[in-house]
Structures are given as structure tokens and as C-alpha cells.
Amino acid sequence: MRLCDRRAKIVGTIGPATSSPEALERLVRCGLNIARLNFSHGSHEDHLKVIKALRKISKDLGAPVAVLQDLQGPKIRVGKFKEGFVTLKKGQRIPVRVTEEVSDGSYIPTALKEILSCARPGQRVLLDDGLLELEVLSLQGNEVLTEVKYGGKLKDRKGMNLPGANLPIDPITPKDLEDLHFGLKEQVDYVALSFVRRASDMERLRELIEGSDSPHTKLIAKIEMLEALENLDGIIQASDGVMVARGDLAIEAGQTQLPIIQKKIIALANHYRKPVITATQMLDSMIENPRPTRAEITDVANAVLDGSDALMLSAESASGSYPFLAVKTMHEIISEVEHSSDIFYDISLEDEYLEVPGAIAASACLTALKINAKAIVCLTTTGKTAALISSYRPKASIVALTHLLEPLNRLELLWGTQTFQIKAYNSSEQALGQAEELLLKTKMLKPGDKVVVTMGSPISQRAKTNSIRVYSVGTRDFLETPDEELPLRSRSNPDSEPS
């Protein structure tokens, strides 16, 4: 059973350095909440081994872990060179040729035939995450003649970006469809779609998921395109969460714009109450070094202060020399920021009208604030109410309890949420009895602490969340009457007479 008072969660990419069962268990023990499987690399067999190992480790340790399937999308790449690379020099003129052939070094090969219709003189072509830059001079048949502005060594299969070009490319490729089918068959908790441009991209993905054997899998939109920024509101509303994918985003929008764009995306995700992951190069120097730079420490801290639900490690945990130390370091930075600053929302319901689930969640957070409750306990089957409670960033601990494993895994992405599996229950007496026993046993609470509980009533009818209760741990006052006869108690005073 994992206990952690850290609120922001940690996403770790699994790769060669961490794919063994022993390494995966160590990652979980170090504080990993979400395992990202990058489907740009590895076979289905490789990913299946990781998923099975994670599920077993999670069960053995009593520590839910979410599995995030990151689809490759239409990643534009250069082809291959006979030497495995070509060295580009400033001022050199070199064509980009649409071909599947291996280049002798006299041209840059690519399978992107759309470049012929989208490239214009003056268009920038960025290679290898923007480390190399070309400028388009002219189009000649199946080639685009370019001039090298910033040179260097270009290796096989490195990425290619055309900032601002509206490439007519489907964000869900045939490879993505095969990978998605595999992921849904294995019941991954989240699917991240790369190179999202508009809300309809996410709506199409949702249709594919809802018609599958895993309809409860959640959708994450990766924001990394200029066009996505223009359609940000719609994309966030059509998704279950978003990722600030800073690698391609910095190339597309310009690196100096990235800090402001990051804050805008996080703020908008917070506004729509959707979880948001901040990703890319957060502790990049720890790929090779045992300590991060001061700038990286500040970057992680600012992402927490901006309102991120989770922070992501990429190569640091996938192929770096210090994957476990990277997770520990991120945990320590996040914890220090959370303990040293006031990052909790002020609960305000003025001029805000909500549906029943949202009203219950907001009221639970406001009640916890007003009575100084130590925890908000959410009895849930889908995780929806717990997600809404998390979106209000209450100072009280959020404890999500259910007898179902799948919602617990999904809830691992949500800010401030502690997840525990309990036995199936048929009454509030059974449910709250288990909750109190668990909270006392784990020492999350002590006798006398006030607790706010959200639940559906009557439980025997599996009602959706529709009620809030307040009681003091150890008093067992919630067990005095059966479900059908439980009176409404004052939210501010658990010992008040029935109204």
C-alpha cells in the first residue's frame, strides 16, 4: 500500500533502462504514478510484457499505476543514409527528396510527399528537434531545394518539422489504428493522440474507443501544433486531459513563446477541470548526470505552481543512466514546492452554475475548507466525482475508494488523489466502516479528525453520487441508522440534530 502526500503526479516513460519487472517495481517504489508507453518505439510484444508486469506489481504492492499509451501519430522523419548520417554545413545547398531509397548523402530522403504541396520559398525546415535548420529555396519535381542555415550531423530517422505549414495529414495513421487496437485489448487507462489540430481529431478517437472492448479508456490530447493552439478550447473540451508536449510545440511556435503558451494551456485545462501533464526535458541533464541543473529544478517547480496535475519524464526514465534517481528527484522537488507555497485554490461558487456532480464536488471542497476537514473521502465506481474534487485543488487530502481496480488506476493521474481498493459493499455502514478502518490503519487520520464523504445513496441501488456527509473519525456516528432512514446532517456540524 503506497502512501504519499505529494499532490502533483509523476509520469515516467518506460524504455530499455526500465522495462524489466525489477526496474518497474523500483520505479513504482520511487513514486511513479503513471507509466507511459511510447509507441514510436518497441513492438507490441515488448509493450505487452511491460503492461503485464505493471499490473502484477501494482496488485502485489497495493499501489495503483495508470498505463498511458502514447500513439506515434504522423511523425515526419527523414529517411536513411548509407553512412547512417550526413553532415550538413552552413550555406550548403541540399535537396530534400521524396523517396524510400537510402541516400548517398547528396540529398535528404523523406517519405513525406505532402512537402511538395506545402513547402514555399522561405519556408523553414527544422530537423532533429530544431537543432538543424534549412530554408526552402525552390521546388524541383519530387525535390525541395534547401539551403542549410544551421548545420550539424543529421542521423537516420530524425524528426522533421515545417513550422506553420498546414500539412494535410491524418493524425491517426494506419500504424496508430493497429497500436490502438492492441492498447484497448490490453485495457490501457489512457491513450494520448499526437499532433492534434482540432477537436474533431479527438472526437474521432473517442468514437473508436467507445466502440471497443475498453470504452472507459480516457483520451489525452497532445498540444504540439500551432493549429492546436488556435483551436485549444475545443480540443480541451473534447478530451479527458491534455499534455503540454513542449518538444514539437517549441519548434512550431518558437522557443521564446513556449513559457507563455505553457501557462496558457495549463490555465485553460484548469478552467475546464481537465487534468494536464507538462512534458519534455524537465530533468533532461539527468539522462547523463546524477543531478539536475538549477534551471531544471526551477522548471519543475514552476510547472507545479502553474497548476499541472502531472509532470513527465521521457528519456530520463526510458534510457537514461539514472532513471530511479530522476523519479526520486522529481518527487523531492514537487514535494518541497507543495510544502513551501500556497498552491491551493480558493473555493468560490459565486456566479457559477453546475450540474449535480460538479455541485457535489465543489460543495465537498468548500465544506472541507470551512470545517478544516483533514480528508475528503470519495466512494466511487467511475472516478468522475473524484476527478471533479481534484480539479478544485482542496487543501484536504482526497481519498478515492472503490472495489473496482480500473477506476483506481485511472485516478492516479489526478492531482492530490490517494487511491485505495476496498471490498465490495452493499450499504453505507459497510463502506464507511472500511473507510474509517483504512484511514486509521494507514495513519492518514487520527481519532477526532473531521472527514467529508461523498457517495451515492441508496447504495443498494448503485445510485450516482448525490450526497455529502460529515463526521469525526472514531465517533462512528454515521452508523446509527440504516441507509433508508439516515437523516440529513448539517454540513458544518456533524453532531447537529437532524433537520
VEXVO-257689 format. One record per atom (N, C-alpha, C, O): x, y, z. Coordinates in steps of 0.2 Angstrom, whole numbers, plus 5000, padded with zeros to 4 digits. Layout:
BEGIN
XYZ
...
END
This chain:
BEGIN
500449945000
500050005000
500450065000
500950075004
500450104995
500850164994
500550224997
499950244996
500850265002
500650325004
501150385002
501750375003
500850435000
501250494998
500850554998
500250554996
501150605002
500750665002
500950714997
500750774997
501250694992
501450734986
500750744982
500450694981
500650804979
499950814976
500050804968
499650764965
500550834965
500650834958
500950764957
501350734961
500750734951
500950664950
501550654945
501750704942
501850604945
502450594940
502250534935
502050484936
502450554929
502350514923
503050494921
503450534920
503150434920
503850404918
503850364912
503450324911
504250384907
504250344901
504650284902
505150284904
504350224900
504650164900
505050144894
504850154889
505750124895
506150114889
506650054891
506550024896
507250054888
507750004889
507950004896
508149944899
508050064899
508350064906
507850044911
508050034917
507150034910
506650024915
506149974913
505649974916
506249934908
505749894906
505649824909
505249784908
506249804913
506249744917
505749744923
505649794925
505449684925
505049684931
505349714937
505049754941
505949704938
506349734944
506449804943
506349844948
506549834937
506649904936
505949934937
505849994940
505449904935
504749934935
504549944942
504249994945
504649884946
504449894953
504849944957
504549984961
505449954955
505850004958
505650074957
505650114961
505350084950
505150144948
504450164953
504450224955
504050114954
503450124957
503650144965
503350184968
504050104967
504350114974
504650184975
504550214980
504950214970
505250284970
504650334969
504850394970
504050314967
503550364967
503250374960
502850424959
503350334955
503050334949
502250324949
502050274953
501850364946
501150364946
500850334940
500350294939
501150354934
500950344928
501450314923
502050354923
501450254920
501950234916
501750244908
501250224906
502150284905
502050304898
502350254894
503050244894
502050224889
502250184884
502250214877
501750234875
502850234875
502950274869
502950224863
503450184861
502350224859
502350184853
502650204847
502550174842
503050254848
503550274842
504150224842
504550214837
504250184848
504750134848
504450074851
503950074855
504850014850
504649954853
504049914849
503649944846
504049854850
503549804847
502949794852
502949814858
502349774850
501849754854
502049704859
501749704865
502449654857
502649604862
503049644868
502949624874
503449694866
503849724871
503349764876
503449754882
502949794873
502449834877
501949794882
501849804887
501849734879
501349684882
501749664889
501449654894
502349644888
502749624894
502749674899
502649664905
502849744897
502849794902
502149804906
502149804912
501649794902
500949804904
500749754909
500549764915
500949684908
500849634912
501249634919
500949624924
501849654918
502249664924
502049724928
501949714934
501749774925
501549834929
500949814933
500849834939
500449774930
499849754933
499949714939
499649714944
500449664938
500649624944
500949654949
500749644955
501449704948
501749744953
501249784957
501249794963
500849814953
500349864956
499849824961
499749844966
499649764959
499249714963
499649694970
499449694975
500249674968
500749654974
500849704979
500849694985
500949764977
501149824981
500549854984
500649904988
499949844981
499349884983
499449954981
499250004984
499849964975
499950034973
499750044965
500050024961
499150074964
498850084958
499350124953
499650164956
499450094947
499850134942
499450134936
499150084933
499350194933
499050204927
499550194921
500150204921
499250164915
499650154909
499350204904
498850204902
499850244902
499750284896
500050264890
500650264889
499650254885
499850234878
499950294874
499450334873
500550314872
500650374868
500750354861
501250324859
500250364857
500250354849
500750394846
500850454847
501050364841
501650404837
501350454833
501650514833
500750444830
500550494825
500950504819
501350464818
500750554815
501150564808
501750594809
501850654807
502250564813
502850594814
503250604808
503350554804
503450664806
503850674800
504550664801
504850694806
504850614797
505550604798
505950604792
505650594786
506550614792
507050604787
507150524786
507050484790
507350504780
507550434779
508150414781
508450434787
508550364778
509150334780
509750354775
509550374769
510350354778
510950374774
511350314774
511350274779
511750304769
512250244768
512750244774
512850194777
512950304777
513350304782
513050314789
513350314794
512350314789
511950324795
511850394797
511550404802
512250434793
512150514795
512450544789
512750524784
512250614789
512650664784
512750724788
512350744792
513350754786
513550814790
513350874785
513550884780
512950914788
512750974784
513151034787
513251054793
513351074782
513751134783
513351204781
512951204776
513451254785
513051314784
513251344777
513751344775
512651364774
512751384767
512651334762
512651354756
512751274764
512651214759
511951214756
511451224759
511951194749
511351184746
511251114745
511651074743
510651084748
510551014748
509751004747
509351034750
509550964742
508850944741
508550904746
508950854748
507950914748
507550864751
507150824746
506750854743
507250764746
506950724740
506450674743
506550634748
505850664740
505350624742
505550554739
505450544733
505750504743
505950444741
506050394747
506150414753
505950334746
506050274751
506850254750
506950214754
507150274745
507850254745
508350274750
508250324753
508850234751
509450264756
509850314752
510050294747
509950364755
510350424752
511050414753
511350384757
511450434747
512150434747
512450494751
513050494751
512050534753
512250594757
512250654752
512350714755
512050654746
511950704742
511250744742
511150794740
510850704746
510150734747
509850704753
510150654756
509350744756
509050714762
508350684760
507950714757
508350614761
507750574759
507150584765
507250594771
506550584762
505950584767
505350554763
505350554757
504950524767
504350494764
503750544764
503250524761
503850604766
503350654766
503250684760
503550734758
502750654756
502650684749
502250744749
502250784745
501950764755
501550824756
501950884756
501750944755
502650874757
503050934757
503150964751
503251024750
502950934745
502950964739
502451014738
502451054734
501851004741
501251044740
501251104746
500951154745
501651094751
501551144757
502251184757
502151244760
502751164755
503351204756
503351264751
503151254745
503551324753
503651384749
504351414750
504651404755
504551454745
505251484746
505151524752
504751564754
505751514756
505751554763
505551514769
505651524775
505151454767
504951414772
505451384776
505951354773
505451384783
505951344787
505851274788
505251254788
506351234787
506351164788
506751144794
507351154794
506451124800
506851104806
506951034806
506550994805
507651014808
507750944809
508050924816
508350974819
507950864818
508150844824
507950894830
508450914833
507350894831
507050944836
507351014836
507451044841
507451034830
507651104829
508351124829
508551174829
508751064830
509551084831
509851104824
510351134824
509551074819
509751094812
509151134808
508651114809
509351184804
508851224801
509051224793
509651244792
508551214789
508551234782
508051284780
507651294784
508251314774
507751364772
507551344764
508051324760
506951344763
506751324756
506951374751
506751434752
507251354746
507351394740
506951394734
506651444732
506751324732
506351314727
506151244726
506351204730
505651234722
505351164721
505551144714
505451174709
505851074714
506051054708
505850974707
506150934710
505250964704
505050894703
504850864709
504450894713
505150814711
505050774718
505550804723
505650764728
505850854722
506350884727
506150954729
505850994725
506350974735
506351034738
507051064739
507451034743
507351104735
507951134736
508051174742
507651224743
508451164746
508551204753
509251224754
509751204750
509351274758
510051304760
510051294767
509651304771
510651264770
510751254777
510951324780
511351354779
510451334785
510551394789
510951374796
511451414798
510851324799
511151294805
511351224804
510851184803
511951204803
512151134801
512351094807
512251114813
512551034805
512750984810
512650914808
512550904802
512750864812
512650794810
511950774810
511550784815
511650754804
510950734804
510950654803
511250624798
510650624808
510650554808
510050524805
509550554804
510050454804
509450424801
508850434806
508850434812
508250444802
507650444805
507550494810
507050494815
507850554810
507750604814
507150644812
506950644806
506850684817
506250714815
506250774811
506850804810
505750794807
505750854803
505150894804
504550864805
505150954805
504651004806
504651054801
505151084799
504051074799
503951134794
503451184798
502851184797
503751224802
503351274807
502851314802
503051344797
502251314804
501751354801
501451324795
500851344792
501751274792
501451234786
500851194788
500851154793
500251204784
499651164786
499651104782
499351094776
500051054785
500150984781
499450944781
499150934787
499250924775
498550884775
498750814777
498650764773
498850804784
499050734786
498550714791
498350754796
498250654791
497850624796
498250614802
498750574802
497950634808
498350624814
498350554817
498750534821
497850514814
497850444816
498050404810
497650394805
498650374810
498950344805
498750264805
498450244810
498850234800
498650154800
499050124806
498750074809
499650144807
500050114812
499750134819
499650094824
499450194820
499150214826
498450174827
498350154833
498150154822
497550114822
497750044825
497350014829
498250014822
498449954825
498649954832
498549914836
499050004833
499350014840
498750024845
498749994851
498250064843
497650074847
497250014849
497050004854
497149974843
496849914844
497149864849
496849834854
497849864849
498249824854
498149854861
497949824866
498149924862
498149954868
497449944871
497449934877
496949954868
496249944870
496149874872
495749854877
496449824868
496349754870
496649744877
496449704881
497249774878
497549764885
497349814890
497549814896
496749854888
496449894893
496949954896
496949954902
497249984892
497650044894
497250094897
496650094896
497450134902
497050184906
496950244902
496450274902
497450264898
497450324894
497750314887
498250274887
497550354882
497850354876
497950424874
497550464874
498550444872
498750504870
498850514863
499150474860
498550564860
498550574852
499050624851
498950684853
499550614846
500050664844
499750704839
499350684835
500050764838
499950814833
499150824832
498950824826
498850834837
498150854837
498050924834
498450974836
497650934830
497551004827
496851034829
496851094829
496350994829
495651024831
495250974835
495450914836
494750994837
494350954842
494050894838
493950834842
493950894832
493650834828
494150774828
493950724828
494850794829
495350734829
495150694836
495250634835
495050734841
494950694847
494250664847
494150604850
493750694844
493050664844
493150594840
492750554841
493550594834
493550534830
493950484835
493650424834
494450504838
494750454843
494250424848
494250364849
493850464851
493350444856
492850394853
492650344856
492650404847
492250354843
492550294843
492150244844
493150294841
493550224840
493550194847
493450134848
493650224853
493750204859
493050174862
493050124865
492550214861
491850204864
491550134860
491150104863
491850124854
491550064851
492050004852
491949954849
492450004857
492949954858
492749914864
492249924867
493149864866
493149824872
493349864878
493249834884
493649924878
493849964883
493550034883
493950084882
492950044883
492650104882
492750164887
492650214886
493050144893
493150184898
493850214898
494050254902
494250194893
494950224892
494850294891
494450324887
495350334894
495250414894
495750434888
496250404886
495550494886
495950524880
496350584882
496150634886
496950584880
497450644881
497650674875
497850644870
497550744874
497750774868
498450804869
498550844874
498850794865
499550814865
499550884861
499450884855
499650934864
499651004861
500351024859
500851034863
500551014852
501151024850
501151064843
501651064840
500551084841
500551114834
500251184835
499851194839
500451224830
500151294830
499451294829
499051334832
499151254825
498451244823
498051224830
497551244831
498451184834
498051164840
497951224845
497451224848
498451264845
498451324849
497851374847
497451404851
497651374840
497151414838
496451384840
495951414840
496451314841
495851284842
495851254849
495551194851
496251284854
496351254860
495751244865
495651184868
495251284865
494651274869
494251214867
494151174871
494151204860
493851154858
494151084859
493851034861
494851084858
495251024859
495151004867
495050944868
495251044871
495251034878
494551004880
494550954884
494051034878
493351014880
493150944877
492750904880
493550924871
493350864868
493850804871
493750754869
494250824875
494750774878
494650764886
494250804889
494950714888
494850704895
495450724899
495550734905
495950754895
496550784898
497050804892
496850784887
497550844894
497950874889
498650864891
498850864897
499150864886
499850864888
500150924884
500050934878
500550964888
500951014885
501650984882
502050974886
501650964876
502150924873
502650974870
502651004865
503150994875
503551054873
504051044868
504351094866
504250984866
504750974861
504551004854
504751054852
504050974851
503751004845
503451064845
503451104841
503151084851
502751144852
503251204852
503151254849
503851194855
504351244854
504651264847
504751314845
504651204844
504851214837
504351244832
504451294828
503751224834
503151254830
503051334831
502951374827
503051344838
502851414840
503451454841
503351524841
504051434842
504651474843
504751464851
504351474855
505451454852
505551434859
505451494864
505351484870
505551554862
505351614866
504651614868
504451644874
504251594864
503451594866
503251534871
502751544873
503751484871
503551424875
503251434882
502751414884
503651474886
503451484893
502651514894
502351494898
502551564890
501851594890
501351544887
500851544890
501551504882
501051454879
500951404885
500351384885
501451384888
501351334893
500851354899
500451314900
500951414901
500551444906
499751444904
499351434907
499751464897
499051474894
498651404894
498151404896
499051354892
498751284891
498551264898
497951234899
498951264903
498851244909
498251274912
497851244915
498251344912
497751384915
497051364911
496551364915
497051354905
496451334901
496151264903
495551254904
496651224904
496451154906
496151154913
495651124915
496451194918
496251204925
495551234924
495051214928
495451284920
494751314919
494251264917
493651264920
494351214913
493951164911
493951104915
493551054914
494351104920
494351054925
494550984922
494350934923
495050994918
495350934914
496150924917
496450974917
496350864918
497050854920
497550874915
497350864909
498050904917
498550924912
499250904914
499450904920
499650874909
500350844910
500850894907
500750914901
501350914910
501850954907
502450914906
502650874910
502650914900
503150864897
503750894893
503750954891
504250854893
504850864889
505450904892
505350964894
505950864893
506650894895
506550924902
506850974903
506150904906
506050934913
506650914917
506950964921
507050864917
507650844920
508150814915
508450764916
508150844909
508550824904
509250804905
509550754903
509550844909
510350834911
510450774915
510950744915
509850744918
509950684922
509950624917
509950564920
509850634911
510050574906
510750554907
510850494907
511150594908
511850584909
512150594916
512750564918
511850644920
512150664926
511650644932
511050644931
511950634938
511550614944
511250674947
510850664951
511350734944
510950794947
510750834942
511050844936
510150874943
509850914938
510250984938
510550994943
510151024933
510351094933
509851134937
509351114939
510151194940
509751234943
509151264939
508551264942
509251274933
508651294928
508151234928
507551254928
508351174928
507851114928
507451114934
506851104934
507751124940
507451124946
506851174946
506351164948
507051234944
506551294943
506051274938
505451294940
506151244933
505651224928
505151184931
504551194930
505351134934
504951084938
504451124943
503851114943
504851164947
504451204952
503951244949
503351244951
504051284943
503651324940
503051284937
502451314937
503151224934
502651184931
502151164937
501551164935
502351154943
501951134948
501551204950
500951194951
501851254951
501551314953
501051344948
500551374949
501151324941
500751344936
500051304936
499551334934
500051244940
499451214940
499451144937
498851114936
500051114935
500051044932
499750994937
499950994943
499450944934
499250884938
499750834938
499850804943
500150834933
500750784932
501350814928
501250854924
501950794930
502550814926
502850744923
502750694926
503150754917
503350694914
504050684913
504350734911
504350624914
505050614912
505050574905
504650534904
505450584901
505550554894
506150514894
506150454897
506650534891
507250494891
507550484897
507950434899
507450534902
507750524909
507550454912
507950424915
506950434911
506750364914
506750314909
506750254911
506750324902
506750274897
507450244896
507550184895
507950294895
508550264893
509150304896
509750294895
508950344901
509550374905
509950334909
509750274911
510450364912
510950324916
510650324924
510950284928
510150374925
509950374932
509150384932
508950424935
508850334930
508150334929
507750334936
507250374937
508050294941
507650294948
507850364951
507350384955
508450384951
508650444954
508250504951
508050554955
508050504945
507750554941
506950554944
506750614946
506650504945
506050504948
506050524956
505650564958
506550504959
506650524966
506750604966
506450634971
507150624962
507250704962
506650744960
506550794963
506250714955
505650754954
505150754959
504850804961
505150694963
504750694969
504950744974
504550774977
505550744975
505850794980
505650864979
505550904983
505750884972
505650954970
504950964971
504751024974
504450924968
503750934969
503550944976
503150994978
503750894980
503650894987
503850964991
503450994995
504450984989
504651044993
504251104990
504051154995
504051114984
503651164982
503051164985
502751214987
502651104985
502051104988
502051114996
501551144998
502551104999
502551115006
502751185008
502651215014
503051225003
503351285005
502951345002
503051405002
502351324998
501951384995
501251364996
501051304997
500851414995
500151414995
499851404988
499751454984
499751344986
499551324979
498851304979
498651274973
498551304984
497851284984
497351334982
497451394984
496851314978
496351364976
495851394981
495751354987
495651454980
495151474985
494451454982
494351464976
494051414986
493451394983
492951444983
492751474988
492651464977
492151514976
491651484972
491751464966
491051494974
490451474970
490051524967
489451514964
490251594968
489851644966
489851644958
490251634954
489251664956
489051664949
489251604945
489451604939
489251544948
489451484944
488851434945
488751414951
488551414940
488051364940
488351294937
488651294932
488151244941
488551174940
487951124939
487451124942
488151064936
487751004936
487850974943
488250994947
487450924944
487450894951
488150864953
488350884958
488550834948
489150804950
489650864952
490050854957
489650914948
490050974950
489951004956
490351024960
489251014957
489051044963
489251004969
489451034974
489150944969
489350904975
490050904976
490350914982
490550904971
491250914972
491450974974
491850984979
491151034972
491351094974
491051104981
491451134986
490451084983
490251084990
490651044995
490751075000
490850994993
491350954997
491950984999
492250985004
492251024993
492851054994
492751114999
493151135003
492251154998
492051215002
491951195009
492151225014
491551135010
491451115017
492051095020
492151115026
492551055017
493151035020
493551105022
493851105027
493551155018
493851215019
493551245026
493951265030
492951255026
492651285031
492651255038
492651285043
492651185038
492751155045
493451125046
493551085051
493851145042
494551115042
494651045042
494951015047
494251015038
494250935037
494950915035
495250945031
495150855037
495850835035
495850795029
496350785025
495250765027
495150725021
494450735018
493950745021
494450725011
493850715008
493850645005
494250635001
493350605007
493350535005
492850525000
492250545001
493050504994
492550494989
492450424987
492950384985
491850394989
491650324987
491450334980
490950364978
491750294975
491650304968
491650234964
491950184967
491350234959
491450174954
491750194947
492050154944
491650264945
491950284939
492550324940
492950334935
492550364946
493050414947
492950484945
493350524946
492250494942
492150554940
492050614945
492350664944
491750594951
491750644956
492450654959
492550714961
492850604960
493550614962
493850664958
494250704960
493750654951
494150704947
493950774947
494350814947
493250784948
493050844949
493250884956
493450934956
493250834961
493550864968
494250884967
494450934969
494650844963
495350854962
495450924958
495950964960
494950944954
495051004950
494951064954
495251114952
494651064960
494651114964
495251124969
495351174972
495751084968
496351084972
496251094980
496551144982
495851054983
495751074990
496351054994
496751014992
496351095000
496951085004
496851015008
497350985010
496250995009
496150925012
496350875008
496350875002
496650815010
496850765006
496250735003
495650725006
496350704997
495750674993
495950604993
496450574991
495450564996
495450494996
494950454992
494350464994
495150424987
494650394982
494650314984
495150284984
494050294985
493950224987
493450184983
492950214981
493650124980
493150084976
493450014977
493950004978
492949974975
493149904975
493349884968
493549824966
493349934963
493549914956
494249944955
494449994957
494649904951
495349924950
495449974945
495850014946
495049964939
495150014934
495150084935
495550124933
494550104939
494550174941
495150204945
495350254944
495350154949
495950174954
496550194949
496850234951
496650144944
497250164940
497150224936
497650264936
496550244934
496450304930
496550364935
496850414932
496350354941
496350414946
497050434947
497250484950
497550394946
498250404948
498550464944
499050494946
498250484939
498450544935
498250614939
498550664938
497750604943
497350664945
497750694951
497950664956
497850764951
498150794957
497850784963
497250784964
498350764968
498150764975
497750704977
497450704983
497650654973
497150604974
497550534976
497950514973
497350514983
497650454985
497150394984
496550404985
497350344981
496850294979
496950224983
497550204984
496350194985
496450134988
495850084986
495250114985
495950024986
495449974984
495149944990
495549924995
494449944991
494149914997
493749854994
493649844988
493449824999
492949764997
492349794995
492149844996
491949754990
491349774988
490849784994
490949754999
490449834993
489949854999
489249864997
489149874991
488749845001
488049855000
487649905004
487049915003
488049935008
487749985012
488250045014
488850025014
488050095017
488450155019
488850125025
489450145026
488550085029
488850055035
489550025033
490050025036
489449975028
490049935026
490549985023
491149975024
490350025019
490850075015
491150115020
491850125020
490850155024
491150205028
491550165034
492050195036
491350105036
491750065041
492350055038
492950055041
492450025032
493050015029
493450075028
494050075029
493150135026
493550195025
493850215031
494450235031
493450215037
493750235043
494350185045
494850215048
494250125045
494750075047
495450085043
495950085045
495350105036
495850115032
496250175034
496850175034
495850235035
496150295036
496550295043
497050325043
496350255048
496650255054
497250205054
497750225057
497150155050
497750105049
498350135046
498850115048
498150175041
498750205037
499050265040
499450295038
498650285046
498850345050
498750415046
499150465047
498350405040
498250465037
497850515041
497850575041
497450485046
496950525050
497050495057
497250435058
496850535062
496850505069
496150525072
495750565069
495950485077
495350495080
495150565082
495550605084
494550595080
494350655081
494450705075
494150755074
494850685070
494950725064
494250725060
493850675060
494050785057
493450785053
493550765046
494150775043
493050735043
493050705036
492450725033
491950715036
492550735026
491950755022
491950695017
492450675014
491350665016
491250605012
490750615007
490250645008
490950595001
490450604995
490250534993
490650484993
489650524991
489350454990
488750454986
488350504986
488550404983
487850394980
487350354985
487650314988
486750384986
486350354990
485650344987
485450394984
485250284988
485550224992
486050184988
486050174982
486450164992
487050124989
486750054986
487050034981
486250024989
486049964986
485749974979
485749924976
485550034977
485350044970
485950074966
485750094960
486550074968
487050094965
486950164962
487050184956
486650214966
486550274964
487150314963
487650304965
487150364958
487650414957
487750454963
487350464967
488350484963
488550524969
488050584969
487950624965
487750584975
487150634976
487150664983
486650704985
487650644987
487550664994
488250684997
488750654995
488250725002
488850735006
488750725014
488250745016
489250695017
489150685024
489750715028
490350705025
489750735034
490250755038
490250715044
489750715048
490850695047
490850665053
491550665056
492050685052
491650645062
492350645065
492550575066
492150535068
493150565064
493450495064
493450465071
493650505076
493150405072
493150375078
492550385082
492350345087
492050425079
491450435083
490950385080
490450365084
490950355074
490550315071
489850335071
489350295071
489750405071
489050425071
488650415064
488050425064
489050395059
488750385053
488350315053
488050295048
488450275058
488250205058
487550195062
487350145064
487350255065
486750255069
486150235066
485650205070
485950245060
485350225056
485450195050
486050205047
485050145047
485150115041
485150165035
484950225036
485350145029
485350195024
484650235023
484650295022
484150195023
483450225021
483250275026
482850315025
483550275032
483250315037
483750365039
483650405044
484350375036
484850425038
484650495037
484450515031
484650535042
484350605041
484950645038
485550625038
484750705035
485150755033
485550785038
485150815042
486150785039
486550815044
486850885042
486950895036
486950925046
487250995044
487950985042
488350945045
488151015036
488751005033
489351035037
489951015037
489151085042
489651125046
489751095053
490151115056
489251055055
489251025061
489050955061
488450945061
489450905061
489250835061
488850805067
488550755067
488850845072
488550825078
487850865079
487550855084
487650895074
486950935075
486350885074
486450835072
485850915076
485250875076
484950865069
485150915065
484650815067
484350815060
483850875059
483550895063
483950895052
483550955051
482850935048
482450975047
END
